[in-house]
Amino acid sequence: MLQTKDFAVVILNWNGKALLQQFLPSVLKYSDDAVIYVADNASTDYSVAFISETFPTVKIINNNENGGYAKGYNDALKHVEEPLICLVNNDIEVTENWLQPIIAEFNTEDTTAIIQPKILDFKDKTHFEYAGAAGGFIDKYGYPYCRGRIFDTIEEDKGQYNDTKAIFWASGACFFIKNSVYKELEGFDESYFAHMEEIDLCWRAFNNNYNTKYIGTSTVYHVGGATLSNTNPRKTYLNFRNSLFTLLKNTDSNLLYKIWVRMVLDGVAGVRFLFQLKPAFLVAILKAHFSFYVNLPRLLKQRKQLPKRPGYYESSSIVWSYFIKKRTTF
């Protein structure tokens, strides 16, 4: 039976000294005898010295460069041997007994490889947080959405998702995974740098017959956008590009049709940004598509090497349901 001592809580950090000062105490306070690591992506703000002086029980892994979320964790987790890993953003506040329901689920279901807790907004603790909310799903065209958050509509937490449920993807903000599965799947795709890499990993896990779960009795609070804000076109570029990467690599059928529909819908999104007087975001989408075309040979090669499993999506088109049918909740 797995116990809290079998957990490695790994916090990826890049120039987040202030965030660590604010949020690391809650992780230390409520994580019992789990092993706490900070994986530092070559910070220049004296984060490492601060951790060493202030939190001497925390183990530090020094990465040689800022490889983003994907490479940062891939490099760091080579040094982690605990059987269960929790990847935690440096802007996450955890709560009392947050690990116990997670452990219980891992001990209950052998095929469960990935788990996400309830993620609420640190700035508005009565509401779900954008990045993950109550568990992620994806439509057949590769657009992700969550219980508790569909596009920009975010629900108030009224206990409606205090359940345990099979989901399709878990948020990288607080991402539990079996170490053996992480290594079997060869970790995150480092070409993503940041954003959507956790969805890609969950999809590859699904295609290898593993399950992902949401546990609503474990709660964390997430600031969100602390490293890269939603108002930054760079984030839009990564989200659109990496979403296309993920769809092409992992979808089981009708690839050309799905990619064509995605291109059309992305184009509509670009025009919408233009009407909103946000031309930089339209340019970000165009750059994302260009990068997708440039990377096609590599992505197609990856696609051939990866197993496929049908039945991944919960809705035919979340764009149609949300913008046309006006369905704003899960």
Secondary structure as GFF3:
##gff-version 3
##sequence-region A 1 330
A	DSSP	three_ten_helix	4	6	.	.	.	ID=ss1
A	DSSP	beta_strand	7	13	.	.	.	ID=ss2
A	DSSP	alpha_helix	17	30	.	.	.	ID=ss3
A	DSSP	beta_strand	35	40	.	.	.	ID=ss4
A	DSSP	alpha_helix	47	54	.	.	.	ID=ss5
A	DSSP	beta_strand	59	62	.	.	.	ID=ss6
A	DSSP	alpha_helix	68	76	.	.	.	ID=ss7
A	DSSP	three_ten_helix	77	79	.	.	.	ID=ss8
A	DSSP	beta_strand	84	89	.	.	.	ID=ss9
A	DSSP	beta_strand	92	94	.	.	.	ID=ss10
A	DSSP	alpha_helix	100	108	.	.	.	ID=ss11
A	DSSP	beta_strand	112	121	.	.	.	ID=ss12
A	DSSP	beta_strand	124	128	.	.	.	ID=ss13
A	DSSP	beta_strand	136	138	.	.	.	ID=ss14
A	DSSP	beta_strand	144	146	.	.	.	ID=ss15
A	DSSP	beta_strand	149	150	.	.	.	ID=ss16
A	DSSP	beta_strand	153	154	.	.	.	ID=ss17
A	DSSP	beta_strand	164	167	.	.	.	ID=ss18
A	DSSP	beta_strand	174	178	.	.	.	ID=ss19
A	DSSP	alpha_helix	179	184	.	.	.	ID=ss20
A	DSSP	three_ten_helix	190	192	.	.	.	ID=ss21
A	DSSP	alpha_helix	197	207	.	.	.	ID=ss22
A	DSSP	beta_strand	211	222	.	.	.	ID=ss23
A	DSSP	alpha_helix	233	250	.	.	.	ID=ss24
A	DSSP	alpha_helix	255	275	.	.	.	ID=ss25
A	DSSP	alpha_helix	279	294	.	.	.	ID=ss26
A	DSSP	alpha_helix	296	305	.	.	.	ID=ss27
A	DSSP	alpha_helix	318	319	.	.	.	ID=ss28
A	DSSP	pi_helix	320	324	.	.	.	ID=ss29
###
